[in-house]
Structures are given as C-alpha cells and as structure tokens.
C-alpha cells in the first residue's frame, strides 16, 4: 500500500490486470447463483412491462364481463382509440413521476397511486371522446368494465410484483453488488446506516477498497471486509464479481478521480460518485436537477407557484369576511379604548415580516400611552401595570390582534403563519434571533395573526429558551408542511382555545 499523495498515478492506481489479492483482502462478492443473474437496473423495465400487461390483459376481461352482463356484442370503433389515448396518458403520468427511472424504492412504498394515475388517464380519454362528439358511439358499460379491470389489476400487481422482486433479490437473481472505494471509516459507517434504513434487498455491499495507508480503513466495518486497493478492485470487476463502484470523494483530487474513472471504464460495471455533502448532510436534502446538473436541495419553499395563489385567496376572502362580520365588535372596542384612556386607538409596532423585512403591525392599544414599549424589549407579564383595564380583556380574548386583518389585506401578513415578533423581543437575557438557532428560517413565509405554535400552548410570554426553541420548531414545521387543510384546522383550534388559554395576558 502507498501513502496518500497528491492525487496522481503515484497514489497506487494501476490496471492490476494479473494481480491476485491475498488472504482476507479478497472477497467472494455473492454466493453462486445457478442461471442468469440481473442487476437492480432491470426493475424499472419489469414495472413498465407489468403495467403494460395489466392494460392488455384487461381488454378480454372487460369484453367478457360486458358480454355476460349486458349480452351485447362489442363494437371496437371509438373504444380502441379511447383505450389507446388513456394508455399513452397513463404512461406519461407514470414517467413524469419517475416510476420508470427508479428501482426498488417505488415498490417499497407500495406504489398504490398507480390506480389513481390510470383513473386520471381514463378521465382525460373520456374528455377527448366528448370533445369530438363521439359520446353516442361510446359504451359506458364497456368503459366502466375496462377501467375497473385495469385499476384492479394494477393495484393488485403492485403487491404481487413487490413480493416477487423481494424473493428474486433474496435469492440473488436480482442483485446489485457494490463496493465502496476511497471512503474513510466514518463515511462507510454512515453510508451503511443510510442504506440499512432504506432496507433495499436488491443491494449487496461486498466490501471496502482503498489505496491509502490508513489502518482504520483496513478494519472491517460491520460485515464489510477490506478487499484491498484499486488493483484488487479492478481484478474483481474483470472477473464479474462487482456490479457497481461507489467512489467517496472525501478529499480526492480531480486528477485522482479522473484516473480512477478511466481505469474502471475498461470493465463492464457502473461507476458512481458520492459527494461528501451527500453523507454529511443526510437526510436533510433532496436531489434535484438544474438542467442536467444534479444539485442537493437543502431548503425548498413549500408555498410556491399555485400554493401562493391559494394562500393569497384564502387570506383575502377570510380577512374581508372577518372585517365585515366583526365590524360591530371592532367599533365597540375602539370606543371602549377611547373612552377609558388617553391616546390613539391603534398601536403600531415594528416587527419582523416576510424575508426578515420590517413591517408595522397594527393592534388595538392595550397599554397606557406613556408606558408603551415600541421596541418590544420589555416583555408583557401577568398583572403588568402597563396594561389598561380594557386592555386586559381584549388581550385575554385576542381582540387586540384583530386590526391585523388590515395588515393581511395589505399583503404584509397572513391569517395563519408564524407570529411576527417585535424587533427587540427577548427570551431571558438574549434577543430571540440570537437565543434560538435557525430562528430566521421562520420568516420564509408571511407572519400570521395566529399560528401552529399558538394553538399548541405557546401563546403569550415565552420565559425560557426551551419554550422559545419549541415555538420556532412548530413554526418551521408549519412552513414545511403547509396545506389549506392545516390552515383551516389552526383557525378552528384558535377559536376553540380562546376561552381556555391561560397564557394570554
């Protein structure tokens, strides 16, 4: 073995054509399997073939059912064209989902959405038939028989195919034999843990290869032995004992990687690279493509495109209706504030808004004018002498927050979202944004009048770092899992909790 160099040929990479590994440095990749063996790359083709068979086999099934039930002969005509259109639409939908470009992972989740995909295709085909005015020639009975047959066979096929593929994988008929090359012990351990969590029976890690003189690299990791350096790896590949090599980039130079790929390209195996970030950041990323460039996406906006339209419509409709129906309450509150204490009815306070931009949040004034703290540095406590008698009631019932409906109509806030914090708000002796790591991520969406944290008991004063962290965790969960249904549920819980919340004062 040679010591780590600058990445050139001196790093111990040669073709190793006639070189035999000795002792435990050589590993038999898999037990001998009689007959032909396939790699996991065949699985997407099998999935496509099964889908096609389901569509074809359902034709005679539907015809027989239709003939037995309605006792009429089938006239192909428009039905053949409709079935063909539905089939094309179905395969396009499946391809857009990446079903035919993935392997065992699709079948692990059950892929029961396959039936829904065909129903969508059938609806599209029926719309085409209706558009061309061929409804009179279209047998609804035959159509229902065929669609029912296809969706049933597709749904059942997933369970049968998954069981069959697992058996083939366990027997070694379908198996991807993989070697990790150039990985340090920590990378190997983390990679193995990630693969174990996914439970991929068609994947078999057969060993570790490395040309560096690190003693810990030669030690087995779990059941993975050290097979040797690049020459031993190349010899195994030539003998057909390896299907894929995963190269851990770690601190390899470009020259070294190019040389490794050049040598491995001489044999019939798959060669893949594991970016160092793919292990270090796992599982907090998704692999996407910018053009043909693969990228690791660490953050992705949940509220985007159509979701932003839904959110804006929701805010506008609910804010408008609330202002109309609550106008008597708003007027009565404004009158009570004006008659019981000096000063303006509305209190405006700078707070953090969308993308950390500062906005002026409107509230009914609940404190004496000469005791207000616009910065928010002084927390409001239970029995706070700054709060007026009317202010105690409107704070208890959250009526003081209702003027923020105007902020919603202005596009500065949402009905539901993370609560906007004052710019100098503190938890303990620290500013909120310094006390809680990742705090600023809660500003990736518009702040809300109410939010998930508020209906989970974290409304009002936050006295400890632990509660502050929990509030931020809930805010970030809301952002990452936003849906219209979640918003409606939070609104309902807000109304229910108003009468029972002891943290509002």
WOLINLIN-V341071 format. One record per pair of residues at least 24 apart in sequence whose ideal C-beta (glycine too) atoms are under 10 Angstrom apart, sorted by the first residue. I is the first residue (numbers start at 0). GAP is how many residues later the second one is. If there is no record, write none. Layout:
# WOLINLIN-V341071
((I,GAP) (I,GAP))
This chain:
# WOLINLIN-V341071
((0,209) (0,210) (0,211) (0,212) (0,213) (0,216) (0,217) (0,227) (0,228) (1,209) (1,210) (1,211) (1,227) (2,208) (2,209) (2,210) (2,211) (3,207) (3,208) (3,209) (3,210) (3,247) (3,248) (3,252) (4,206) (4,207) (4,248) (4,251) (5,247) (5,249) (5,250) (6,244) (6,245) (6,246) (6,247) (6,248) (6,249) (6,250) (6,251) (6,252) (7,245) (7,247) (7,248) (7,251) (8,246) (8,247) (8,250) (10,200) (10,201) (10,218) (10,219) (10,241) (10,242) (10,244) (10,245) (10,248) (10,249) (11,198) (11,199) (11,200) (11,201) (11,217) (11,218) (11,219) (12,198) (12,216) (12,217) (12,218) (12,220) (12,221) (12,243) (12,246) (12,247) (12,249) (12,250) (13,215) (13,216) (13,217) (13,220) (13,245) (13,249) (14,215) (14,216) (14,219) (14,220) (14,223) (14,248) (14,251) (15,212) (15,213) (15,214) (15,215) (15,216) (15,217) (15,218) (15,219) (15,220) (15,221) (15,222) (15,247) (16,214) (16,217) (16,218) (16,221) (16,249) (17,213) (17,217) (18,209) (18,210) (18,212) (18,213) (18,215) (18,216) (19,208) (19,211) (19,212) (19,215) (20,188) (20,206) (20,207) (20,208) (20,210) (20,211) (20,212) (20,214) (20,215) (21,206) (21,210) (22,205) (23,183) (23,194) (23,196) (23,201) (23,202) (23,203) (23,204) (24,182) (24,184) (24,193) (24,200) (24,201) (24,202) (24,203) (24,204) (24,207) (25,181) (25,199) (25,201) (25,202) (25,206) (25,209) (25,210) (25,215) (26,152) (26,179) (26,180) (26,181) (26,197) (26,198) (26,199) (26,200) (26,201) (26,205) (26,209) (26,214) (26,215) (27,178) (27,208) (27,213) (28,146) (28,148) (28,149) (28,150) (28,175) (28,177) (28,178) (28,198) (28,207) (28,208) (28,210) (28,211) (28,212) (28,213) (28,214) (29,142) (29,145) (29,147) (29,174) (29,176) (29,211) (29,212) (29,213) (30,140) (30,141) (31,140) (32,138) (32,139) (32,140) (32,142) (33,138) (33,139) (34,137) (34,138) (35,137) (36,131) (36,134) (36,135) (36,136) (36,137) (36,138) (36,140) (36,203) (36,206) (37,130) (37,135) (37,136) (37,137) (37,138) (37,164) (37,205) (38,64) (38,135) (38,136) (38,137) (38,138) (38,163) (38,164) (38,204) (38,205) (38,230) (38,231) (39,63) (39,64) (39,125) (39,129) (39,134) (39,135) (39,136) (39,138) (39,160) (39,161) (39,162) (39,163) (39,164) (39,203) (39,204) (39,230) (40,62) (40,133) (40,135) (40,161) (40,202) (40,203) (40,229) (41,61) (41,123) (41,126) (41,131) (41,132) (41,160) (42,57) (42,59) (42,60) (42,61) (42,62) (42,63) (42,64) (42,118) (42,122) (42,125) (42,126) (42,131) (42,133) (42,159) (43,54) (43,55) (43,56) (43,57) (43,58) (43,59) (43,60) (43,62) (44,55) (45,57) (45,61) (45,115) (45,118) (45,119) (45,122) (45,128) (46,47) (46,52) (46,53) (46,55) (46,56) (46,57) (46,59) (46,60) (46,64) (46,67) (46,110) (46,111) (46,114) (46,118) (47,43) (47,46) (47,47) (47,51) (47,52) (48,112) (49,64) (49,103) (49,104) (49,107) (49,108) (49,110) (49,111) (49,114) (50,36) (50,39) (50,40) (50,43) (50,48) (50,49) (50,63) (50,66) (50,67) (50,99) (50,102) (50,103) (50,106) (50,107) (50,110) (51,35) (51,38) (51,39) (52,100) (52,104) (53,36) (53,60) (53,64) (53,95) (53,96) (53,97) (53,98) (53,99) (53,100) (53,101) (53,102) (53,103) (54,28) (54,29) (54,31) (54,32) (54,35) (54,36) (54,63) (54,66) (54,91) (54,94) (54,95) (54,98) (54,99) (55,27) (55,31) (55,94) (56,92) (56,93) (56,96) (56,100) (57,25) (57,60) (57,87) (57,88) (57,89) (57,90) (57,91) (57,92) (57,93) (57,94) (57,95) (57,96) (58,24) (58,87) (58,90) (58,91) (59,89) (60,84) (60,85) (60,87) (60,88) (60,89) (60,91) (60,92) (61,79) (61,80) (61,81) (61,82) (61,83) (61,84) (61,85) (61,86) (61,87) (61,88) (62,79) (62,82) (62,83) (62,86) (63,81) (63,85) (64,76) (64,77) (64,79) (64,80) (64,81) (64,83) (64,84) (65,73) (65,75) (65,76) (65,77) (65,78) (65,79) (65,80) (66,75) (66,78) (67,77) (68,72) (68,73) (68,76) (69,69) (69,71) (69,72) (69,75) (71,67) (71,69) (71,70) (73,65) (73,67) (73,68) (73,71) (74,62) (74,64) (74,67) (75,66) (76,57) (76,60) (76,61) (76,62) (77,50) (77,51) (77,54) (77,56) (77,57) (77,58) (77,59) (77,60) (77,61) (78,50) (78,55) (78,58) (78,59) (78,60) (78,63) (78,64) (78,67) (80,44) (80,47) (80,48) (80,51) (80,53) (81,40) (81,42) (81,43) (81,44) (81,46) (81,47) (81,52) (81,56) (81,60) (81,61) (81,64) (82,39) (82,42) (82,59) (82,60) (82,63) (82,64) (82,67) (83,41) (84,36) (84,37) (84,39) (84,40) (84,41) (84,42) (84,43) (84,44) (85,32) (85,33) (85,34) (85,35) (85,36) (85,37) (85,38) (85,39) (85,40) (85,42) (85,57) (85,60) (85,61) (85,64) (86,31) (86,34) (86,35) (86,38) (86,63) (87,33) (87,36) (87,37) (88,28) (88,29) (88,31) (88,32) (88,33) (88,34) (88,35) (88,36) (88,39) (89,24) (89,27) (89,28) (89,29) (89,30) (89,31) (89,32) (89,34) (89,35) (89,60) (89,64) (90,26) (90,30) (91,25) (91,29) (91,32) (92,24) (92,25) (92,27) (92,28) (92,31) (93,24) (93,27) (102,62) (102,71) (102,73) (102,97) (102,99) (102,100) (103,58) (103,61) (103,62) (103,65) (103,70) (103,72) (103,94) (103,95) (103,96) (103,97) (103,98) (103,99) (104,93) (104,95) (105,52) (105,56) (106,51) (106,52) (106,54) (106,55) (106,56) (106,57) (106,58) (106,59) (107,54) (107,57) (107,58) (107,90) (107,91) (107,92) (107,93) (108,49) (108,53) (109,45) (109,48) (109,49) (109,52) (110,43) (110,44) (110,46) (110,47) (110,48) (110,50) (110,51) (111,42) (111,43) (111,46) (111,47) (112,42) (112,45) (113,36) (113,37) (113,40) (113,41) (113,43) (113,44) (114,32) (114,35) (114,36) (114,37) (114,38) (114,39) (114,40) (114,41) (114,42) (114,43) (115,35) (115,38) (115,39) (116,34) (116,37) (117,29) (117,32) (117,33) (117,35) (117,36) (117,37) (118,28) (118,31) (118,32) (120,26) (120,29) (121,24) (121,25) (121,28) (121,29) (122,24) (164,36) (164,37) (165,35) (165,36) (166,34) (167,33) (167,34) (168,31) (168,32) (168,33) (168,34) (168,35) (169,31) (169,32) (171,30) (171,32) (172,29) (173,27) (173,28) (174,26) (174,27) (174,28) (174,29) (174,68) (175,24) (175,26) (175,27) (175,28) (175,29) (175,66) (175,67) (175,68) (175,94) (176,26) (176,27) (176,28) (176,29) (176,30) (176,59) (176,63) (176,64) (176,65) (176,66) (176,67) (176,92) (177,25) (177,26) (177,27) (177,28) (177,29) (177,64) (177,65) (177,66) (177,67) (177,68) (177,91) (177,92) (177,94) (178,26) (178,27) (178,28) (178,29) (178,30) (178,45) (178,48) (178,53) (178,54) (178,57) (178,58) (178,62) (178,63) (178,64) (178,65) (178,66) (178,67) (178,68) (178,90) (179,25) (179,26) (179,27) (179,28) (179,29) (179,30) (179,41) (179,44) (179,47) (179,65) (179,66) (179,67) (179,68) (179,94) (180,26) (180,27) (180,28) (180,29) (180,30) (180,46) (180,48) (180,49) (180,52) (180,64) (180,65) (180,66) (180,67) (180,71) (180,79) (180,83) (180,90) (180,93) (181,26) (181,27) (181,28) (181,29) (181,30) (181,35) (181,48) (181,63) (181,64) (181,65) (181,66) (181,67) (181,68) (181,69) (181,70) (181,74) (181,75) (181,78) (181,91) (181,92) (182,25) (182,26) (182,27) (182,34) (182,38) (182,63) (182,64) (182,65) (182,66) (182,67) (182,91) (182,93) (182,96) (183,24) (183,26) (183,28) (183,30) (183,32) (183,33) (183,64) (183,66) (183,67) (184,25) (184,29) (184,30) (184,31) (184,32) (184,33) (184,34) (184,36) (185,30) (185,35) (185,64) (185,93) (185,94) (186,34) (186,61) (186,62) (186,63) (186,87) (186,89) (186,91) (186,92) (186,93) (187,28) (187,29) (187,32) (187,33) (187,34) (187,36) (187,38) (187,60) (187,91) (188,32) (188,33) (188,35) (188,90) (189,88) (189,89) (189,90) (189,92) (190,30) (190,33) (190,55) (190,57) (190,83) (190,87) (190,88) (190,91) (191,29) (191,30) (191,31) (191,32) (192,29) (192,86) (192,89) (193,84) (193,85) (193,88) (193,89) (195,26) (196,85) (196,86) (197,85) (202,40) (202,41) (203,39) (204,41) (205,30) (205,35) (205,36) (205,37) (206,25) (206,26) (206,29) (206,34) (206,35) (207,25) (207,40) (208,24) (208,25) (208,27) (208,33) (208,36) (208,38) (209,38) (209,40) (210,45) (210,49) (211,38) (229,29) (229,30) (229,33) (229,34) (230,32) (232,27) (232,30) (232,31) (232,34) (232,36) (233,26) (233,29) (233,30) (233,32) (233,33) (233,35) (234,32) (235,31) (235,33) (236,26) (236,27) (236,29) (236,30) (236,31) (236,32) (236,34) (237,28) (237,29) (237,30) (237,31) (238,28) (239,27) (239,28) (239,29) (240,28) (241,25) (241,26) (241,27) (241,28) (242,25) (242,26) (242,27) (243,25) (243,26) (243,27) (243,28) (244,24) (244,25) (244,26) (244,27) (244,28) (245,24) (245,25) (245,26) (245,27) (245,28) (246,24) (246,25) (246,26) (246,27) (247,25) (247,26) (247,27) (247,28) (247,30) (247,31) (248,24) (248,25) (248,26) (248,27) (248,28) (248,29) (248,30) (249,24) (249,25) (249,26) (249,29) (250,25) (251,24) (298,142) (298,145) (298,180) (298,181) (299,180) (300,143) (300,144) (300,178) (300,179) (300,181) (301,142) (301,143) (301,176) (301,177) (301,178) (301,179) (301,180) (301,181) (302,111) (302,114) (302,141) (302,142) (302,143) (302,176) (302,179) (306,175) (306,176) (306,177) (307,137) (307,138) (309,172) (309,173) (309,174) (309,177) (310,103) (310,104) (310,105) (310,106) (310,134) (310,135) (310,171) (310,173) (310,176) (311,96) (311,99) (311,102) (311,134) (312,171) (313,94) (313,100) (313,101) (313,102) (313,170) (313,173) (313,174) (313,177) (314,90) (314,93) (314,94) (314,96) (314,98) (314,99) (314,100) (314,101) (314,102) (314,131) (314,133) (314,134) (314,172) (315,92) (315,93) (315,95) (315,99) (316,98) (317,87) (317,90) (317,96) (317,97) (317,98) (317,131) (317,169) (317,170) (317,173) (318,85) (318,86) (318,87) (318,88) (318,89) (318,90) (318,91) (318,94) (318,95) (318,96) (318,130) (319,85) (319,88) (319,89) (320,84) (321,80) (321,83) (321,86) (321,93) (321,127) (322,79) (322,80) (322,82) (322,83) (322,85) (322,86) (325,73) (325,76) (325,79) (328,65) (328,68) (328,70) (328,73) (329,34) (329,69) (329,72) (329,73) (329,75) (331,67) (332,31) (332,57) (332,60) (332,61) (332,64) (332,66) (332,67) (332,69) (332,70) (333,30) (333,31) (333,69) (335,28) (335,52) (335,53) (335,54) (335,55) (335,57) (335,58) (335,63) (336,27) (336,28) (336,29) (336,51) (336,53) (336,54) (336,57) (336,63) (337,27) (337,52) (338,51) (339,48) (339,49) (339,50) (339,51) (340,24) (340,25) (340,26) (340,27) (340,28) (340,47) (340,48) (340,49) (340,50) (341,26) (341,27) (341,28) (342,24) (342,25) (342,26) (342,27) (342,29) (342,45) (343,25) (344,58) (345,57) (345,60) (346,25) (346,27) (346,44) (346,53) (346,56) (347,26) (347,55) (347,59) (348,24) (348,25) (348,26) (348,27) (348,71) (348,73) (348,74) (349,24) (349,25) (349,26) (349,70) (349,72) (349,73) (349,74) (350,25) (350,56) (350,61) (350,62) (350,68) (350,69) (350,70) (350,71) (350,72) (350,74) (350,96) (351,66) (351,67) (351,68) (351,69) (351,70) (351,71) (351,73) (351,80) (351,81) (351,87) (351,88) (351,90) (351,91) (351,95) (352,54) (352,59) (352,60) (352,67) (352,90) (352,92) (352,93) (352,94) (353,57) (353,58) (353,59) (353,60) (353,63) (353,66) (353,89) (353,90) (353,91) (353,92) (353,93) (354,85) (354,88) (354,89) (354,90) (354,91) (355,77) (355,84) (355,86) (355,87) (355,88) (356,55) (356,86) (357,62) (357,65) (358,48) (358,51) (358,53) (358,54) (358,61) (358,87) (358,88) (359,47) (359,50) (359,52) (360,40) (360,42) (360,43) (360,45) (360,46) (360,51) (360,52) (360,58) (360,59) (360,60) (360,61) (360,86) (360,88) (361,38) (361,39) (361,40) (361,41) (361,42) (361,43) (361,44) (361,45) (361,48) (361,50) (361,51) (362,31) (362,32) (362,36) (362,37) (362,38) (362,39) (362,40) (362,41) (362,44) (363,26) (363,27) (363,30) (363,31) (363,35) (363,36) (363,37) (363,38) (363,39) (363,40) (364,25) (364,26) (364,29) (364,35) (364,38) (365,24) (365,25) (365,26) (365,27) (365,28) (365,29) (365,30) (365,33) (365,34) (366,24) (366,28) (366,33) (372,49) (372,51) (373,48) (373,49) (373,50) (374,47) (374,48) (374,49) (374,50) (374,51) (375,45) (375,46) (375,47) (375,48) (375,49) (375,50) (375,56) (376,45) (376,46) (376,47) (376,48) (376,49) (376,54) (377,44) (377,46) (377,47) (377,48) (378,43) (378,46) (378,47) (378,48) (378,81) (378,82) (378,83) (378,84) (379,80) (379,81) (379,124) (379,125) (380,79) (380,80) (380,82) (380,124) (381,78) (381,79) (381,120) (381,121) (381,122) (381,123) (382,122) (383,77) (383,121) (386,118) (390,114) (391,112) (391,113) (394,65) (394,109) (394,110) (395,102) (395,103) (395,105) (395,106) (395,108) (395,109) (396,101) (396,102) (396,104) (396,107) (397,51) (397,52) (397,56) (397,61) (397,96) (397,97) (397,99) (397,100) (397,103) (397,106) (398,99) (399,104) (400,48) (400,49) (401,47) (402,46) (403,43) (403,44) (403,45) (403,46) (404,44) (406,39) (406,40) (406,42) (407,38) (407,40) (407,41) (410,35) (411,34) (411,35) (412,33) (412,34) (412,35) (412,36) (413,31) (413,32) (413,33) (413,34) (413,35) (413,36) (413,37) (413,73) (414,31) (414,33) (414,34) (414,35) (414,36) (414,72) (414,73) (414,75) (414,76) (414,79) (415,29) (415,30) (415,31) (415,32) (415,33) (415,34) (415,35) (415,36) (415,38) (415,39) (415,62) (415,66) (415,68) (415,70) (415,71) (415,72) (415,73) (415,74) (415,75) (415,78) (416,25) (416,26) (416,28) (416,29) (416,30) (416,31) (416,32) (416,33) (416,34) (416,35) (416,58) (416,61) (416,62) (416,65) (416,70) (416,73) (417,24) (417,25) (417,26) (417,27) (417,28) (417,29) (417,30) (417,33) (417,34) (417,35) (417,36) (417,53) (417,54) (417,56) (417,57) (417,58) (417,60) (417,61) (418,28) (418,29) (418,30) (418,31) (418,32) (418,33) (418,34) (418,35) (418,39) (418,40) (418,52) (418,56) (419,26) (419,27) (419,28) (419,29) (419,31) (420,26) (420,41) (420,50) (424,37) (424,43) (425,36) (425,42) (426,34) (426,35) (426,36) (426,37) (426,38) (426,39) (426,40) (426,41) (426,42) (426,44) (427,34) (427,35) (427,36) (427,37) (427,40) (429,35) (429,38) (431,30) (431,36) (431,39) (431,40) (434,27) (434,29) (434,30) (434,33) (434,34) (434,37) (435,26) (435,29) (435,32) (435,33) (435,34) (435,35) (435,36) (435,37) (436,32) (436,35) (437,31) (437,34) (437,35) (437,37) (437,38) (438,29) (438,30) (438,32) (438,33) (438,36) (438,37) (439,32) (440,31) (440,34) (440,35) (440,38) (440,39) (441,29) (441,30) (441,31) (441,32) (441,33) (441,34) (441,36) (441,37) (442,32) (442,36) (443,31) (443,32) (443,35) (443,36) (444,30) (444,33) (444,34) (444,37) (446,28) (447,27) (447,30) (447,39) (447,42) (447,46) (448,42) (448,45) (449,37) (449,40) (449,41) (449,43) (449,44) (449,45) (449,47) (449,48) (450,24) (450,27) (450,36) (450,39) (450,43) (451,24) (451,25) (451,26) (451,27) (451,29) (451,30) (451,34) (451,35) (451,37) (451,38) (451,41) (452,24) (452,25) (452,37) (453,36) (453,39) (453,40) (453,43) (453,47) (453,49) (453,50) (454,34) (454,35) (454,36) (454,37) (454,38) (454,39) (454,40) (454,41) (454,42) (454,46) (455,34) (455,37) (455,41) (456,40) (456,44) (456,45) (456,46) (457,45) (458,35) (458,38) (458,39) (458,42) (458,43) (458,44) (458,45) (459,41) (459,42) (459,43) (459,44) (459,45) (460,42) (460,43) (460,44) (461,41))
